[in-house]
Amino acid sequence: MSEVKESWQPLSVDEVQGIFSPIPIQWWIAGGWALDLYLDRITREHDDIDVVILRTQHLLLQKYLSSDWEGFIAFKGKLSPWNKDEELDSHFDNLWFKKKGKSSWAFQVMILDSENDYWIYKRNGTIRRKLTDIDLKTSEGVPYIKPEIQLLYKGGSSLIREKDILDLKNILPTLDDESREWLIDSLTIQYPNGHPWIERLNAYIESSQNIKLE
């Protein structure tokens, strides 16, 4: 097992689509790229590119990638090789991939848990959503995680970064009322004693309502 070294030459969205589309699994672009696909514009630089898949399909993913790509399990700041046919339990949900013979990382795969056709939010299992209601697609057919769900992952993290705050600022005006309310409700479940993003979301809704009344 080795320390995580962040030497990245991330693939483009088109390159990821070219790799994942032939694989018979469900997959979605996640992270900051998912939000930029939703906005249909690039809002900031992206140091990496994230793809999410279902845990039930991670060995199938390995089967299709193993000829060209090396996968490593990222856990607690360490990387270890993802061995052939190694089934990953719920502790492990973060995989890094690089082209065989290369030293730079190309893409990251996050594993989602699911149950009875529902996506389960790992940080609080009471937050769930139908798998048919977690994604959108670009005009080119690239699937990506819905913005309110991606913002939950960002806001629900123990470490909120400057880029996460920028992402919230860019996305917030574009969300419909239902998506905003879902994000507020989900953050409230995870943080019943309050969270800065809950306050920001509520303040935005209140200011929007005041503008409509004027």
N, C-alpha and C positions, 0 to 999 in steps of 0.2 A: 504494500500500500504506500502511496506517495502523497506528498502535499499537493493540494490543488494549485496548479500554475495557470494563470489566466493569459495564455498566448492564443489569441483568437484571430482567425481569418474567417468570419462567419459567411455562410452561403447567403445568397439572395433569396427572397421569397419565391421567385420563379424557379430557382435551383432546388429549393426544398420541395416545391410542388412536383417537379420532375422526378424526384426520388420517391416521394411518398404516394403519389397518385396511383402507381401500379400495384401497390401493396394492398391486399384485401383486408384493411383494418379501418377503423374510424380514426381520424387525426384532425388536428386543428392548429393553426398558428396561434401562439399566445404571447404574453408579455407586451412590451412596448410596440412591437410590430403589429400586434392584433389591433391596438388602438389606432395606429396610423392607417391600417387598412380600412378601419371603420370611417375614419375622417377623410380617406382617399387623398391623403397628402402626408409627406414626411415632416414631422414636427421637430425632430431632434435626431442626433446621432444614435446609432444602436451598436453597442459593443458586441452583441451576440444575437442569436435568433433562437427562439423557443418553440418547440412543438409539443403538444400534449396528446396523449393516447390513453386508452383504457387499460387498467391493470390486466384485465382478462385477455388482452391481446399482445402483451409485451414479448412473450416468447415467439409469437408469429412475426413480430417486427424484427427480432433478432435473426430469425431464419432468413428473412429477405435481405437484411443488410450485411450479413456476415461475410459475404464474398468480397466486399469492397471497403467496409467500414469496421473500425474497432470501437467497441463500446466500453465505457468505464462507469462504475458506480460512484457517484459523489455523495459522501456522507460525513457530516461533522468536519468539514474542511479537508477531507482526505479523498483520494481517488484510488480505486482498486479495479482491476480488470473484471469485466462482466463475462464470466466463463460460459462456454457453450451449454445451453439448456439449463442455465441457472435460474430457477424461479425466484422472483423477488417478493418478499413478504411486505407487509404494510409499512415497515420501517423505512423502506427504500423507495424513493419516488423521483430520483434525479439521476439522469444518465447523460454523460457527455460523449460525443462521437467525433472521431477524426478519421480522415482517410488513411488507409493502411500505407505505411511508409512515410507519412507526414507527421510533423510534430505539433502543428497548430490545430486547435479545436474548430470544428466546422458548424456544429449545431448541438443543441441541448434538447433532451426529451424529458418532459415531466409526465409522471404517471398519475392518472386520475382514478380514484376509487368510485365504484358504482354498485348499485343494488336494485334489482327489479326495474331496470330501465330508468333509474334515477342517478344523476350525478350527486356525489356526496362531497361536501366541503370538509376537507380533512381537519381543519382547525376547530370545527364544531359540527359534528355529524347530524345535528338537527336541521342544519341548513342544506336543503336539497332542491333539486330541480330536474324536471324531465330532461332526458338526454336529447330529446327532439327540440328542446327550448334553451340550449346553451350556446348556439352558434349562429353565425351569419356567413354569407359567401360574397366574395367580390364578383364583379362582372366576368372575371376570367375563371370563376369557379373555385377560388382558393377559400377553404373553410377557415374561419377564425372565431375565437371565443368572444361572446358578446361583451360589450364594454363594461356594463355594470358588474359582471362576474369578474372580469380582469381587474377592475378597480377594487373589488372586495379582496382579492388576493394581495394587491398592493397595500391597501389601507389596513388589512388585517395582519400584516407582517409585524414582527417585533421590531423591525428596523425600517422606517419609512425614509426613503432617500429623496434628495432634491428632485430627481427625475420623476419620482412617483407623484410628488406635489404638482409638478409641471403637467404631468399626464392628467391629473384630476382637473386642473384649471382648463386644459384644452377640451376635455370631454364633457365636463359638466353642462355647458350651455346646449349641447347637442342631444342630451338624453331626454326622452319623453318622461311624463309624470310617473308612469308605472315603473319605469326602470329606476328612477331616482328613489321612489318609495321603497322598492325592493332592496336597493343598496342600503338605505337608511335602516330598514328593518333588520337586514342581515348583520350590519355592523352593531346594531343595538343588541342583538342576540349574543354576539361574540363579546361585546363590551357593554354590559348592562349598566356600568357606572359612568359611561360616557366615553366619547372619542372625538378628537378635534374635527375629523371629517364629518361626523354626524352634525356638529354645530355648523360647519361650513355648508353642508347640503341644505339644512333647514333654513339657514340665512339666505341662501340663494333662492329657495322656493318662496320665502316670504317677500324678498325684494321683487321677484318676478310677478307675484300677485299684486303688489303695490303698483307696479308699472301698468298692469292691466287695468287697474281701477282708476288710474289718472286720466 
